Amino acid sequence: MKRQKEERLMGNDVSRRDFLKVGGFAGFAAGAAGLGIGSILGAPAEAHAEAITVTDFVYTCPLCGQKTTDYDALVKHFEETHPQAAVPTCAALSINGADVKVQVEPHWTLRETLLKAVGLTGNAKQMCDRGACGSCTVLVDGVPALSCTTLAVECEGKRIETSEGIAADAKWRPLVEAYAKHDAAQCGYCTPGQFTVAKYIIEKYGAPTDEQIRAELAGNICRCGTYSRHVQAIQEAAAAIEGGN
């Protein structure tokens, strides 16, 4: 049961094949393996920690379906085959500590990009998709942001952190364990957003009070009604992180 709750924090509906295709985020796979979290990476012994490069992505021509493993090659393809058409946008993003170059549509939100182009489904679940529930909250330059109302191209040059990256960081292992211990995850749909904001709360306040936690989580809606459990989990994790446990 505890393992299942920890998996929810990391978006356990990512297939091993899809994750490893875009995965190996610097420090992410290694961190997950070291923490014994292998549900989306396969057995820990199989996890890798190479830094991701543009060649880890496949760039697809939306007009004819031609695929390339290099964005420059896609640009050349358009120049030679579709000279009158606009070349697809490519956004340079920093996700969980890895610099990646992702093919996106100009109108794609960050949520769509994390799901469709990068394969991370923790904060990228389609919930309200209207900025009302908070389940898609990620950290952009350390501050909570609704990924369903933020364009991916607006995030170039900014640091993006998702629940997957936070859960795989050894420093934040106490937060994962506290969420599992206090049963704060419940069904898991809203949990990634709350978990992500929890990191922000601990970094902002150090030892947050009940009132501070409730105020910061006010924009995160939970149908299971686990609000008080988040307070308990965050305070326990904050104390453990402060104490170096």
C-alpha positions, 0 to 999 in steps of 0.5 A: 500500500505504501509503495502504491502511494509513493508511485502516485507521486511519480505518475505511475501510469508512465510506461517504462518504454515511454519514460526511457525514450525521453528519460535518463534526466540527469539525476532523475533516474539515478535518484529514483533507483537509489531511493528504490522507486522503480515502478516507472523505470523498471528494475533499479539495476536497469535505470540509467542517468545519462544526460538527455540530449536532443537526439533522445527525441523524435521530431515529426513533420506534421505535414508528411510524417517524416521523422528525424532525430535532430531538430536542424534536420527537421528544419532542413526537411522543411526547406527542401520539401515544404518551402512555403510552410512554417517550420514547427516550433522547438522550445528549449526547456529545463525540466527537472534539471535537464536541458531539453529541446522539445518540438511543440505547437505554439499554442501548446500549454506546458501541461500538454508539452509535459504529457505529449512531448516529454512523457511525464504524467505526474503533473500533466494529467488532464483534470479541469484544464481550466486553472481551477483545481491545481492538480497540474501545478508545477514549479517554474523558477521555484514558484507554483504555476498552473501548467494548464494555463501556461504556454510551453514557449513562455517557459524557455530559460526558466527552471521547471520542476515536476512531482516526478523530479521532486520525488526522485530527489533524495533530499525530498524523500521524507516528503514522499514518505510522509505523504504515504504515511499520512495517507495524503495521496488517496486516489492520487489525481490531485496529489502531484499538484499538492505535493509540488506545492508542498516543496515550495511551502517547505522551502519558503517557510522552513517550519510552516504553521498550519495556517501557512500550509492551508493558505498556500494549498488553498488553490489545490482542490481535493475531492477526497478531502485530505486537507488535514493530512497534507498539513500533517505530512508537510510539517513532518517532512519539514522537520525531517528535512531540516534535521537532515533525516 
